[in-house]
Amino acid sequence: EEKPYKLTDGGGLHILIHPNGGKYWRLAYRFAGKQKSLSLGTYPEITLSDARERCAAARKLIANDTDPSAAKQTKKRQDKMAAANTLEAVAREWVENRSNDWTEGHKALTLRTLEQDAFPTLGHRPIAEITPAELLATMRIIEKRGALEIASRVLQRCSSVFRYGIATDRCNSNPATELRGALKSPKRTHYTTIEKGGFPKLLRDIDGYQGSPTTTYALQLIALTFTRTSELIEAEWREIDLGRAEWLIPAERMKMRRPHLVPLSEQAVAVFKKVAQLTGDRKYVFPNRNDPTKPASNAIILRALGRMGYTGKMTGHGFRSAASTLLNEHKTKWGIHRDVIELQLAHVEKNASRAAYNFAEYLEERTAMMQAWADYLDKLKAGAQVIPMRA
């Protein structure tokens, strides 16, 4: 008709029909002495049977001294809040909140891990509603493709997101804590084989590598300095003082945003001098071949190891693992304090009283250790008997 009109069903339920043909279910009721109207949906999406059920539910709220209109608005706000507090939304906020503590590379890697393996199944879910069973189902998907270490890493990062959600009042529990022992344990890597029996051969293979000379030098330096791959490949010449035999990596390039001093052995200085003959006029020690204004890809280490036959047996991080294992095995005999090893590996100090990290701490001991380590590698390559480190 030309004007809106109602068709009633009884008990205050009616349908309001507009001139344009729109049909809207309404419930007329009184609450606290006031006449009110509650929207129950549109026809035909909401059938007469559906409208009667909604009407009955609203009448029950009224009988319990609850205004159904106010209850509807409260639920709408809760649903809107839940939609804004999905796992993905909270996770992205958590990652952004850690920006001052992480390098851009670590931040991107953390976010990429969640985007690939957590968000597709759980990202849309309100964080407060995710159960341990749901989280475990997501981990099982990762496990089925054989990525056991990734499953463990994703669970750890999800746990951090839930803890952040609890701290910011978006959820009340951390379902990740209920999954302890529920994931399959990854098999031990091949690092042990390299450390024990294959490390001398690996060092000789590096010296005989037939690829780019700068790649050979990068491999030699990562063995001598056992820094993280990105810390070496993205190194700038301004960080390196060959006269003082020191390499100071600025805080913004370190994983935990703390400057890190690497004492350079005689062997490391000699390698850097060889690289300087090739790239000393560039910003980066290892510039990108296609765009020298950028650093080379971190993948050059892994690709070179693969070409030498070490796929699945060794990675850039494996040199850190080897150094940590071998130095700790001999620390008593060689008189090396554990703190010296940990500081040189740039591991985060867990003791809150030592949180103020001094990058030059134990510098004399670390300098001696790095020279002794380089001498030790020379002996391993030569196949000579290893003698105790010199003082």
C-alpha positions as CSV (number, residue, x, y, z in Angstrom):
1,E,0.0,0.0,0.0
2,E,1.0,3.6,-0.2
3,K,1.7,3.8,3.6
4,P,3.3,1.3,6.0
5,Y,0.8,-1.0,7.7
6,K,0.9,-3.9,10.2
7,L,-0.4,-7.4,10.2
8,T,-0.6,-8.7,13.8
9,D,-0.1,-12.3,15.0
10,G,-1.0,-11.8,18.7
11,G,1.0,-11.2,21.9
12,G,2.5,-8.0,20.4
13,L,4.1,-9.8,17.4
14,H,3.3,-8.2,14.1
15,I,4.9,-7.6,10.7
16,L,5.4,-4.1,9.4
17,I,5.0,-3.9,5.6
18,H,6.5,-0.9,3.8
19,P,5.4,0.6,0.5
20,N,8.6,-0.7,-1.2
21,G,7.7,-4.3,-0.2
22,G,10.0,-4.6,2.8
23,K,8.5,-6.8,5.5
24,Y,9.9,-6.4,9.1
25,W,9.0,-8.5,12.1
26,R,8.4,-6.4,15.3
27,L,7.4,-7.1,18.9
28,A,5.5,-4.4,20.7
29,Y,5.9,-4.6,24.5
30,R,6.0,-2.6,27.7
31,F,8.9,-2.5,30.0
32,A,9.3,-0.3,33.1
33,G,6.1,1.4,32.2
34,K,7.3,2.4,28.7
35,Q,6.0,1.3,25.3
36,K,8.8,-0.2,23.3
37,S,9.4,-2.1,20.0
38,L,11.9,-4.9,19.3
39,S,13.1,-5.8,15.8
40,L,13.0,-9.6,15.2
41,G,14.3,-9.7,11.6
42,T,12.9,-9.5,8.0
43,Y,10.6,-11.8,6.1
44,P,11.2,-14.1,4.2
45,E,14.6,-14.7,5.8
46,I,12.8,-15.0,9.2
47,T,9.7,-17.2,8.8
48,L,6.6,-16.8,10.9
49,S,7.7,-19.8,13.0
50,D,11.1,-18.2,13.5
51,A,9.5,-14.9,14.5
52,R,7.2,-16.7,17.0
53,E,10.3,-18.4,18.6
54,R,12.1,-15.1,18.9
55,C,9.0,-13.5,20.3
56,A,8.7,-16.2,23.0
57,A,12.4,-15.8,23.9
58,A,11.9,-12.0,24.3
59,R,8.8,-12.5,26.4
60,K,10.8,-14.8,28.7
61,L,13.4,-12.0,29.2
62,I,10.7,-9.6,30.1
63,A,9.2,-12.0,32.6
64,N,12.7,-12.1,34.2
65,D,12.9,-8.3,34.4
66,T,15.3,-7.9,31.5
67,D,14.6,-5.5,28.6
68,P,15.1,-7.6,25.4
69,S,16.1,-4.4,23.5
70,A,18.9,-3.7,26.0
71,A,19.9,-7.4,25.9
72,K,20.1,-7.3,22.1
73,Q,22.3,-4.2,22.2
74,T,24.6,-5.8,24.8
75,K,25.0,-8.9,22.6
76,K,25.7,-6.8,19.6
77,R,28.4,-4.9,21.4
78,Q,29.9,-8.2,22.7
79,D,29.8,-9.7,19.2
80,K,31.5,-6.6,17.8
81,M,34.2,-6.8,20.5
82,A,34.7,-10.5,19.8
83,A,35.1,-9.8,16.1
84,A,37.7,-7.1,16.9
85,N,39.5,-9.5,19.3
86,T,40.1,-12.4,17.0
87,L,43.3,-14.4,17.3
88,E,44.7,-12.7,14.2
89,A,43.9,-9.2,15.5
90,V,45.4,-9.8,18.9
91,A,48.5,-11.6,17.4
92,R,49.2,-8.7,15.0
93,E,48.9,-6.3,17.9
94,W,51.3,-8.5,20.0
95,V,53.9,-8.6,17.2
96,E,53.7,-4.8,16.7
97,N,54.0,-4.3,20.5
98,R,57.3,-6.2,20.3
99,S,58.8,-4.0,17.6
100,N,61.2,-2.2,20.0
101,D,62.6,-5.6,21.1
102,W,62.9,-7.4,17.8
103,T,64.7,-6.8,14.6
104,E,62.6,-6.2,11.5
105,G,63.6,-9.6,10.2
106,H,62.6,-11.5,13.4
107,K,59.3,-9.5,13.4
108,A,58.6,-10.5,9.8
109,L,59.5,-14.1,10.4
110,T,57.2,-14.4,13.5
111,L,54.3,-12.8,11.7
112,R,54.8,-15.0,8.6
113,T,54.8,-18.2,10.7
114,L,51.5,-17.2,12.2
115,E,50.0,-16.1,8.8
116,Q,51.0,-19.5,7.2
117,D,50.1,-21.9,10.0
118,A,47.7,-20.3,12.6
119,F,45.6,-17.7,10.9
120,P,44.1,-19.9,8.2
121,T,42.3,-22.1,10.8
122,L,42.1,-19.9,13.9
123,G,42.7,-16.3,12.8
124,H,39.0,-15.5,12.5
125,R,38.0,-17.0,15.9
126,P,37.5,-14.8,19.0
127,I,40.6,-15.4,21.1
128,A,38.5,-15.9,24.2
129,E,36.6,-18.8,22.6
130,I,39.5,-20.9,21.3
131,T,39.7,-24.2,23.1
132,P,42.7,-26.5,23.6
133,A,41.1,-29.0,21.2
134,E,40.9,-26.4,18.4
135,L,44.5,-25.3,18.9
136,L,45.6,-29.0,18.9
137,A,43.7,-29.6,15.7
138,T,45.7,-26.8,14.1
139,M,49.0,-28.2,15.3
140,R,48.0,-31.6,13.9
141,I,47.6,-30.1,10.5
142,I,51.2,-28.8,10.6
143,E,52.4,-32.2,12.0
144,K,50.8,-34.1,9.1
145,R,53.1,-32.5,6.6
146,G,56.1,-33.5,8.7
147,A,56.9,-30.0,10.0
148,L,57.3,-31.0,13.6
149,E,59.7,-28.2,14.6
150,I,57.4,-25.7,13.0
151,A,54.4,-27.0,14.9
152,S,56.4,-26.6,18.1
153,R,57.4,-23.0,17.1
154,V,53.8,-22.1,16.1
155,L,52.5,-23.4,19.5
156,Q,55.1,-21.3,21.3
157,R,54.1,-18.2,19.5
158,C,50.4,-18.8,19.9
159,S,51.1,-19.3,23.6
160,S,52.7,-15.8,23.7
161,V,49.7,-14.3,21.9
162,F,47.3,-15.9,24.5
163,R,49.4,-14.5,27.3
164,Y,49.3,-11.1,25.7
165,G,45.5,-11.5,25.3
166,I,45.2,-12.3,29.0
167,A,47.3,-9.3,30.0
168,T,45.1,-7.0,27.8
169,D,41.8,-8.5,29.1
170,R,40.9,-10.1,25.8
171,C,40.8,-13.7,27.1
172,N,40.9,-15.5,30.4
173,S,43.0,-18.6,29.7
174,N,45.9,-19.8,27.6
175,P,44.9,-23.1,25.9
176,A,48.5,-23.6,24.7
177,T,49.5,-24.5,28.2
178,E,47.1,-27.5,28.1
179,L,49.0,-29.0,25.1
180,R,52.3,-29.6,26.9
181,G,53.5,-33.1,25.8
182,A,50.7,-33.3,23.2
183,L,52.9,-32.6,20.1
184,K,55.2,-35.1,18.5
185,S,58.9,-34.5,19.3
186,P,61.0,-33.6,16.2
187,K,63.9,-35.9,15.4
188,R,67.3,-34.7,16.4
189,T,69.0,-32.8,13.6
190,H,72.2,-33.9,11.9
191,Y,74.3,-31.3,13.7
192,T,75.8,-33.9,16.0
193,T,77.2,-35.8,13.1
194,I,78.8,-32.6,11.8
195,E,80.1,-31.6,15.2
196,K,81.7,-34.9,16.1
197,G,83.0,-36.6,13.0
198,G,82.1,-34.4,10.0
199,F,83.1,-30.9,11.1
200,P,86.8,-31.2,10.0
201,K,85.8,-32.3,6.6
202,L,83.2,-29.5,6.3
203,L,85.9,-27.0,7.1
204,R,88.1,-28.4,4.4
205,D,85.2,-28.5,1.9
206,I,84.6,-24.8,2.7
207,D,88.2,-23.9,1.9
208,G,87.9,-25.8,-1.4
209,Y,84.5,-24.4,-2.4
210,Q,84.3,-23.8,-6.1
211,G,81.6,-21.1,-6.0
212,S,81.9,-17.3,-5.6
213,P,84.9,-16.2,-3.6
214,T,82.7,-14.0,-1.4
215,T,80.6,-17.0,-0.6
216,T,83.7,-18.9,0.4
217,Y,84.7,-16.0,2.7
218,A,81.2,-15.8,4.2
219,L,81.3,-19.5,5.0
220,Q,84.8,-19.2,6.6
221,L,83.7,-16.2,8.6
222,I,80.5,-17.8,9.9
223,A,82.6,-20.7,11.1
224,L,85.1,-18.4,12.8
225,T,82.6,-16.0,14.4
226,F,79.5,-18.2,14.8
227,T,77.2,-15.2,14.4
228,R,73.7,-15.6,13.1
229,T,73.5,-15.8,9.3
230,S,71.7,-12.5,8.9
231,E,74.2,-10.7,11.2
232,L,77.0,-11.8,8.9
233,I,75.4,-11.4,5.5
234,E,74.0,-7.9,6.3
235,A,77.2,-6.7,7.9
236,E,78.4,-3.2,6.9
237,W,82.0,-2.2,6.6
238,R,81.5,0.7,9.0
239,E,80.8,-1.9,11.8
240,I,84.2,-3.5,11.3
241,D,87.5,-2.2,12.7
242,L,90.3,-4.4,11.4
243,G,92.9,-2.3,13.2
244,R,91.3,-3.1,16.6
245,A,90.3,-6.6,15.4
246,E,86.7,-5.9,16.4
247,W,83.3,-6.1,14.8
248,L,80.5,-4.2,16.6
249,I,77.0,-5.2,15.4
250,P,74.5,-2.5,16.2
251,A,71.5,-3.2,18.3
252,E,69.0,-2.7,15.5
253,R,70.5,-5.7,13.6
254,M,70.6,-8.0,16.6
255,K,67.7,-10.4,17.4
256,M,67.1,-8.9,20.9
257,R,68.1,-5.3,20.0
258,R,71.3,-5.2,22.0
259,P,74.7,-4.3,20.4
260,H,77.0,-7.2,20.1
261,L,80.8,-7.1,20.0
262,V,82.7,-9.8,18.1
263,P,86.4,-10.0,18.8
264,L,88.1,-11.0,15.5
265,S,90.8,-13.6,15.5
266,E,93.9,-13.2,13.3
267,Q,92.3,-15.7,10.9
268,A,89.0,-13.7,10.8
269,V,90.9,-10.4,10.2
270,A,92.8,-12.1,7.3
271,V,89.5,-13.2,5.7
272,F,87.9,-9.8,6.1
273,K,90.9,-8.2,4.4
274,K,90.4,-10.6,1.4
275,V,86.8,-9.6,1.2
276,A,87.7,-5.9,1.4
277,Q,89.7,-6.3,-1.8
278,L,86.5,-7.3,-3.5
279,T,83.8,-5.2,-1.8
280,G,85.7,-2.7,0.4
281,D,84.2,0.2,-1.6
282,R,80.7,-0.9,-1.0
283,K,78.4,-0.3,2.0
284,Y,77.9,-4.0,2.7
285,V,80.6,-6.6,3.2
286,F,78.5,-9.0,1.1
287,P,76.6,-6.9,-1.4
288,N,73.8,-8.2,-3.5
289,R,75.0,-9.1,-7.0
290,N,72.0,-7.6,-8.7
291,D,71.7,-4.5,-6.5
292,P,75.0,-3.7,-4.7
293,T,73.1,-1.1,-2.5
294,K,71.5,-4.1,-0.7
295,P,73.0,-7.0,1.1
296,A,73.2,-10.4,-0.4
297,S,70.5,-13.0,0.4
298,N,70.8,-14.9,3.6
299,A,70.2,-18.0,1.5
300,I,73.7,-17.9,0.0
301,I,75.0,-19.9,3.0
302,L,72.4,-22.6,2.8
303,R,72.7,-22.8,-1.0
304,A,76.5,-23.2,-0.8
305,L,76.2,-25.9,1.9
306,G,73.7,-27.7,-0.4
307,R,76.1,-27.6,-3.3
308,M,78.8,-29.1,-1.2
309,G,76.5,-32.0,-0.3
310,Y,75.3,-30.9,3.2
311,T,71.6,-30.5,2.5
312,G,69.7,-31.6,5.6
313,K,73.0,-32.0,7.5
314,M,74.1,-28.4,8.1
315,T,72.7,-24.9,8.1
316,G,74.1,-21.5,8.9
317,H,72.7,-21.9,12.4
318,G,74.5,-25.2,12.6
319,F,77.8,-23.4,13.0
320,R,76.5,-21.8,16.2
321,S,75.3,-25.2,17.4
322,A,78.7,-26.7,16.7
323,A,80.6,-23.8,18.4
324,S,78.3,-24.0,21.5
325,T,78.7,-27.8,21.7
326,L,82.5,-27.9,21.2
327,L,83.3,-24.9,23.4
328,N,81.1,-26.2,26.3
329,E,82.6,-29.7,26.0
330,H,86.1,-28.3,26.5
331,K,85.3,-25.3,28.8
332,T,86.7,-26.9,31.9
333,K,89.9,-28.3,30.3
334,W,90.5,-25.0,28.4
335,G,89.5,-22.7,31.3
336,I,86.6,-21.0,29.6
337,H,83.7,-19.8,31.8
338,R,80.2,-20.6,30.6
339,D,79.2,-16.9,30.7
340,V,82.0,-16.1,28.2
341,I,80.5,-18.6,25.7
342,E,77.0,-17.5,26.3
343,L,77.9,-13.8,25.9
344,Q,79.7,-14.5,22.6
345,L,76.7,-16.4,21.3
346,A,74.6,-13.3,22.2
347,H,72.2,-15.4,24.1
348,V,69.7,-13.5,26.2
349,E,70.5,-13.3,29.9
350,K,67.6,-14.8,31.7
351,N,68.6,-13.5,35.1
352,A,66.7,-10.2,35.6
353,S,69.5,-8.8,37.7
354,R,71.8,-9.0,34.7
355,A,69.4,-7.6,32.2
356,A,71.6,-4.5,31.6
357,Y,73.8,-6.2,29.1
358,N,77.3,-4.8,28.6
359,F,78.4,-5.7,25.1
360,A,82.1,-5.4,26.2
361,E,81.8,-7.6,29.2
362,Y,84.5,-10.4,29.5
363,L,86.1,-8.8,26.4
364,E,89.6,-10.0,27.3
365,E,88.4,-13.5,27.9
366,R,86.2,-13.5,24.8
367,T,89.1,-12.2,22.6
368,A,91.3,-15.0,23.8
369,M,88.6,-17.6,23.3
370,M,87.9,-16.4,19.7
371,Q,91.6,-16.7,18.8
372,A,91.8,-20.1,20.4
373,W,88.7,-21.2,18.6
374,A,90.2,-20.1,15.2
375,D,93.4,-22.0,16.1
376,Y,91.3,-25.0,17.0
377,L,89.5,-24.9,13.7
378,D,92.9,-24.8,11.9
379,K,94.0,-27.9,13.7
380,L,90.7,-29.7,12.9
381,K,91.1,-28.9,9.2
382,A,94.7,-30.1,9.2
383,G,93.7,-33.3,11.0
384,A,96.3,-32.6,13.8
385,Q,95.9,-33.6,17.3
386,V,94.1,-30.9,19.3
387,I,96.0,-29.5,22.2
388,P,94.7,-27.3,25.1
389,M,94.0,-23.7,24.2
390,R,96.8,-21.3,25.0
391,A,96.2,-18.7,27.7
